[in-house]
Amino acid sequence: MIWILLSLSTGYYNSGNISGIEFNTQENCIEAMEQVKKQDKVNAALMCVKKGKAAK
């Protein structure tokens, strides 16, 4: 199962930009998300989502 750490920028200059990094486990994704949240100036909404098939 692949998990993606999604980052949705909420900053003034780049609001709405989305980026993602893939992880092999949910635990690794959550650990990475927690590390990013420890930084002082993170202007982003972070979430771990399961990668799945595209909707038809």
C-alpha positions in Angstrom: 0.0 0.0 0.0 1.3 3.4 -0.9 0.6 6.5 1.2 1.1 10.1 0.1 2.0 13.0 2.4 0.1 15.9 0.8 1.0 19.5 1.5 -1.4 22.2 0.6 0.2 25.6 0.8 -1.7 28.2 2.8 0.9 31.0 2.6 0.2 34.4 1.0 2.4 34.1 -2.1 1.9 30.5 -3.0 -1.5 29.7 -1.6 -3.1 26.6 -3.2 0.1 24.9 -4.3 -0.1 21.1 -3.7 2.9 18.8 -3.4 3.2 15.2 -2.3 5.7 12.6 -1.3 5.1 8.8 -1.5 5.7 6.4 1.4 5.5 2.6 1.7 3.7 2.7 5.0 1.2 4.8 6.8 3.5 5.0 9.8 6.4 6.5 7.7 4.0 9.0 6.3 2.7 10.1 9.7 6.3 10.3 11.1 7.3 12.6 8.2 4.2 14.7 8.7 5.1 15.1 12.4 8.7 16.1 11.5 7.4 18.8 9.1 5.0 20.1 11.7 7.8 20.6 14.2 9.3 23.4 12.1 8.3 26.9 13.2 7.0 28.4 10.0 5.1 25.8 8.1 2.3 27.6 6.1 0.7 24.4 4.9 -2.1 21.9 5.6 -0.6 18.4 5.8 -2.3 15.1 5.5 -1.5 11.4 4.8 -3.7 9.8 2.2 -3.9 6.3 0.8 -3.0 6.1 -2.9 -5.8 4.4 -4.9 -7.2 3.9 -8.3 -8.5 7.0 -10.2 -12.2 7.6 -10.1 -14.2 7.0 -13.3 
